[in-house]
Amino acid sequence: MSTPRSQRSRAGTVAANTVGVLFVVVMVFPVYWVLNTAFKPASEVLSFTPSFWPQNPTLDNFKSAIKAPFFLVDLRNGLIITSTAVVGAMVVGFLAALAIARFRFYGRRALIVVILGVQLVPLLALLIPLYLMLNQANLTNTLFGVSLTYIVLILPYTVWTLRGFIAAVPRELDEAALVDGCSRWQTFYRIILPLTGPGLVATSVYGFIQAWNEFIVINTLNNPETQNLMAWLLQNQTQRGTAWGPLMAGALITSLPVVVFFLLVQRNIAVGLTAGAVKG
């Protein structure tokens, strides 16, 4: 015989599950609708009666997206910019995090506060000064200028996150390596670097997503020949209307690199997300 307490517990479980299912539906439905629209012909996309499944599936939208002006160019640009930004941020951020976590120097605490404070500044507040500075240095409309900007934008989070991973590595391991005859450099790449590998992977995923999905900066600084696919998607919206089919197909293609990168490193993400949670 069920008691009032068990009935309340069961009702609470049902309510929580219902809310969870509704939340999943709300989050997944836009992705489903993108897939649905990408495979529809133009006549079905523009139909006043919405259909939840393509009646005549087609790949014409993907062909139109790939053959569109600047698509392949912007795809190459996005890969170059993102790879450069992630590698640059990982190298500089790891060395900075190592210095903060392992060495004691004047202004260390102030530097940590500055790193946190920089992340609170809205990107739009930096856009005009950033454009003026890069324009004066002749770095607008260049892949190097955008890559350098992305490195700076990703760097604060990278330093802060990697600092926690490095701090979680016991100092006794460093001391033992030094006693055994290792130099500072050997201690770095033989002890600290392997143990913080999962943390580097987890941090690089965040950096990859941020750089690949960024739109405002590159759309402001560069012209279509030196933009990425996020800015390219805007070209499907013209004064004559929006080409919804190619736009959705382009959005799917644009999301593939992030999905592929995530699948390649997913085994290390769970470890990396918890490795720096011991102490910081």
DASUL-V587243 format. One record per residue. N is the residue number from 1. SS is DSSP state (alpha for helix, beta for strand, coil for the rest). PSI is psi as a letter, one per 20 degrees, with the letter a starting at -180 (none if undefined). Layout:
[[N:SS:PSI] [N:SS:PSI]]
//
This chain:
[[1:coil:p] [2:coil:q] [3:coil:r] [4:alpha:h] [5:alpha:g] [6:alpha:h] [7:alpha:g] [8:alpha:h] [9:alpha:g] [10:alpha:g] [11:alpha:h] [12:alpha:h] [13:alpha:g] [14:alpha:g] [15:alpha:g] [16:alpha:g] [17:alpha:h] [18:alpha:g] [19:alpha:g] [20:alpha:g] [21:alpha:g] [22:alpha:g] [23:alpha:g] [24:alpha:g] [25:alpha:g] [26:alpha:h] [27:alpha:h] [28:alpha:h] [29:alpha:g] [30:alpha:h] [31:alpha:g] [32:alpha:g] [33:alpha:h] [34:alpha:g] [35:alpha:g] [36:alpha:g] [37:alpha:h] [38:alpha:h] [39:coil:j] [40:coil:q] [41:coil:r] [42:alpha:h] [43:alpha:h] [44:alpha:h] [45:alpha:g] [46:coil:j] [47:coil:q] [48:coil:h] [49:coil:o] [50:coil:q] [51:coil:p] [52:coil:j] [53:coil:p] [54:coil:p] [55:coil:h] [56:coil:n] [57:coil:q] [58:coil:q] [59:coil:j] [60:alpha:h] [61:alpha:h] [62:alpha:h] [63:alpha:g] [64:alpha:h] [65:alpha:g] [66:alpha:h] [67:alpha:i] [68:coil:q] [69:coil:p] [70:coil:j] [71:alpha:g] [72:alpha:h] [73:alpha:g] [74:alpha:h] [75:alpha:g] [76:alpha:g] [77:alpha:g] [78:alpha:g] [79:alpha:g] [80:alpha:g] [81:alpha:g] [82:alpha:g] [83:alpha:g] [84:alpha:g] [85:alpha:g] [86:alpha:g] [87:alpha:g] [88:alpha:g] [89:alpha:h] [90:alpha:g] [91:alpha:g] [92:alpha:g] [93:alpha:h] [94:alpha:g] [95:alpha:h] [96:alpha:g] [97:alpha:h] [98:alpha:g] [99:alpha:g] [100:alpha:h] [101:alpha:h] [102:alpha:i] [103:coil:q] [104:coil:p] [105:coil:r] [106:coil:p] [107:coil:j] [108:alpha:g] [109:alpha:h] [110:alpha:h] [111:alpha:h] [112:alpha:g] [113:alpha:h] [114:alpha:g] [115:alpha:g] [116:alpha:g] [117:alpha:h] [118:alpha:h] [119:coil:i] [120:coil:i] [121:coil:p] [122:coil:q] [123:alpha:h] [124:alpha:h] [125:alpha:h] [126:alpha:i] [127:alpha:g] [128:alpha:g] [129:alpha:h] [130:alpha:g] [131:alpha:g] [132:alpha:g] [133:alpha:g] [134:alpha:h] [135:alpha:h] [136:alpha:h] [137:coil:j] [138:coil:l] [139:coil:j] [140:coil:q] [141:coil:k] [142:coil:q] [143:alpha:h] [144:alpha:g] [145:alpha:g] [146:alpha:g] [147:alpha:g] [148:alpha:h] [149:alpha:g] [150:alpha:h] [151:alpha:g] [152:alpha:h] [153:alpha:h] [154:alpha:h] [155:alpha:g] [156:alpha:g] [157:alpha:h] [158:alpha:g] [159:alpha:g] [160:alpha:g] [161:alpha:g] [162:alpha:h] [163:alpha:g] [164:alpha:h] [165:alpha:g] [166:alpha:h] [167:alpha:h] [168:coil:i] [169:coil:p] [170:coil:p] [171:alpha:h] [172:alpha:h] [173:alpha:h] [174:alpha:g] [175:alpha:h] [176:alpha:h] [177:alpha:h] [178:alpha:h] [179:alpha:h] [180:coil:i] [181:coil:j] [182:coil:q] [183:coil:r] [184:alpha:g] [185:alpha:g] [186:alpha:h] [187:alpha:h] [188:alpha:g] [189:alpha:i] [190:alpha:h] [191:alpha:f] [192:alpha:g] [193:alpha:g] [194:alpha:h] [195:alpha:h] [196:coil:j] [197:alpha:g] [198:alpha:h] [199:alpha:h] [200:alpha:h] [201:alpha:g] [202:alpha:g] [203:alpha:h] [204:alpha:h] [205:alpha:g] [206:alpha:g] [207:alpha:h] [208:alpha:g] [209:alpha:g] [210:alpha:g] [211:alpha:g] [212:alpha:h] [213:alpha:i] [214:coil:p] [215:coil:g] [216:alpha:g] [217:alpha:g] [218:alpha:h] [219:alpha:h] [220:alpha:h] [221:alpha:h] [222:coil:q] [223:coil:r] [224:alpha:h] [225:alpha:h] [226:alpha:k] [227:coil:a] [228:coil:a] [229:alpha:h] [230:alpha:g] [231:alpha:h] [232:alpha:h] [233:alpha:h] [234:alpha:h] [235:alpha:i] [236:alpha:i] [237:beta:o] [238:beta:r] [239:coil:h] [240:coil:i] [241:beta:a] [242:beta:p] [243:coil:n] [244:alpha:h] [245:alpha:g] [246:alpha:h] [247:alpha:g] [248:alpha:h] [249:alpha:g] [250:alpha:h] [251:alpha:h] [252:alpha:g] [253:alpha:h] [254:alpha:h] [255:alpha:i] [256:alpha:g] [257:alpha:h] [258:alpha:g] [259:alpha:g] [260:alpha:g] [261:alpha:g] [262:alpha:g] [263:alpha:h] [264:alpha:h] [265:alpha:j] [266:alpha:h] [267:alpha:h] [268:alpha:i] [269:alpha:g] [270:alpha:g] [271:alpha:g] [272:alpha:h] [273:alpha:h] [274:alpha:i] [275:alpha:h] [276:coil:j] [277:coil:j] [278:coil:g] [279:coil:q] [280:coil:none]]
//
